[in-house]
Amino acid sequence: MTENATENYTWRDTNVAKEVHGVRTAANVGGFFTPFLRSGMRLLDCGCGPGSITVGLAELVAPGEVIGIDASADLIARAQENAAIAGLSNATFQTGDVYSLPFADDSFDAVWVHALLEHLHDPVAALTEMRRVLKPGGIIGVRELDLDSLLIGPESPALVRFFALFIRLTRENGGDAQIGKKLAALLTAAGFQDVGMSATVEQSGLAARQPFVSAGVFASNMMALLEPFETRGYATAAEIAEMRQALTDWAQSPESILIGLRCDVLAHK
Ligand SMILES: C[S@@+](CC[C@H](N)C(=O)[O-])C[C@H]1O[C@@H](n2cnc3c(N)ncnc32)[C@H](O)[C@@H]1O
């Protein structure tokens, strides 16, 4: 993966890309964006990860070309496998840095960005670069989390503390887990027009009607953050143990629910 002096991707070396990001599809996260896609469009997916969303976008614009770009060579290899399994001939993937896109000005009809800006230290610089490669009038769709929107049940001070430390870790890694509410301002600062924002709910827990991943998978993936919390001295060993137990209890409680908003933004060049 490309190392950036001011960023340290929070989920690197965890199972999250496989077990959580890999269940995302164009249908289950891209509903605000896909109605604007047309056959023949050329589309760029920035920070495509394992490509599970990209393949659905490629089906929608076929025979138009889709390119997925990501800093992680491992994830690009996985995205290539996913495209091969889907039998796609119009999707290619390459490693690269969204701050410096290896594409000509005005060369894409559409740009897609999912769960990327929350990891970047300078989202306006990245968005400005995305705008450069977009054709005049081209469309961008961006979807990012905001942990200020989180509802957790049953009430748990240890889980509230866990998510406060999640926000702190993301910030110290160079990102912003409270970025959702800022997206309209960030896209405007990058020069986009017609910026419009809404939000969609993501939910997990045994009481969730439409969990995006099971409670057990969600909790076990969150536990990967306990190690950096401990090594960075965010919490004592006893507090770490309390948070681990709270995640375990939450995943087993028939009343468990976790609901958070993802902010969805559409804009044009
Ligand atoms: C949370 S994952 C999202 C992956 C995918 N878009 C999804 O929603 O499933 C963020 C992705 O951004 C990539 N990434 C982080 N910084 C990047 C950069 N500067 N340039 C390109 N990709 C980057 C990471 O490697 C990771 O795959």
The ligand as a MOL file (V3000), in Angstrom:
LIG
                    3D

  0  0  0     0  0            999 V3000
M  V30 BEGIN CTAB
M  V30 COUNTS 27 29 0 0 0
M  V30 BEGIN ATOM
M  V30 1 C -13.1400 1.8170 4.0620 0
M  V30 2 S -12.3900 1.2410 2.6000 0 CHG=1
M  V30 3 C -13.7070 1.4510 1.4170 0
M  V30 4 C -13.6010 0.5100 0.2620 0
M  V30 5 C -14.8150 0.5500 -0.6780 0
M  V30 6 N -14.9740 1.8520 -1.3010 0
M  V30 7 C -16.0500 0.1710 0.1010 0
M  V30 8 O -16.8160 1.0630 0.4970 0
M  V30 9 O -16.2530 -1.0160 0.3610 0 CHG=-1
M  V30 10 C -11.2980 2.6100 2.1580 0
M  V30 11 C -10.3800 2.2690 1.0140 0
M  V30 12 O -9.6350 3.4330 0.6430 0
M  V30 13 C -8.3130 3.0330 0.3180 0
M  V30 14 N -7.4540 4.2200 0.4250 0
M  V30 15 C -7.0840 4.8680 1.5490 0
M  V30 16 N -6.3240 5.9450 1.2330 0
M  V30 17 C -6.2170 5.9730 -0.1270 0
M  V30 18 C -5.5720 6.8270 -1.0560 0
M  V30 19 N -4.8760 7.8970 -0.6570 0
M  V30 20 N -5.6860 6.5540 -2.3720 0
M  V30 21 C -6.3930 5.4660 -2.7930 0
M  V30 22 N -7.0250 4.6210 -1.9550 0
M  V30 23 C -6.9420 4.8770 -0.6480 0
M  V30 24 C -8.0080 1.9090 1.2920 0
M  V30 25 O -6.9750 1.0720 0.8190 0
M  V30 26 C -9.3400 1.1970 1.3710 0
M  V30 27 O -9.4530 0.1490 0.4410 0
M  V30 END ATOM
M  V30 BEGIN BOND
M  V30 1 1 1 2
M  V30 2 1 2 3
M  V30 3 1 2 10
M  V30 4 1 3 4
M  V30 5 1 4 5
M  V30 6 1 5 6
M  V30 7 1 5 7
M  V30 8 2 7 8
M  V30 9 1 7 9
M  V30 10 1 10 11
M  V30 11 1 11 12
M  V30 12 1 11 26
M  V30 13 1 12 13
M  V30 14 1 13 14
M  V30 15 1 13 24
M  V30 16 1 14 15
M  V30 17 1 14 23
M  V30 18 2 15 16
M  V30 19 1 16 17
M  V30 20 1 17 18
M  V30 21 2 17 23
M  V30 22 1 18 19
M  V30 23 2 18 20
M  V30 24 1 20 21
M  V30 25 2 21 22
M  V30 26 1 22 23
M  V30 27 1 24 25
M  V30 28 1 24 26
M  V30 29 1 26 27
M  V30 END BOND
M  V30 END CTAB
M  END
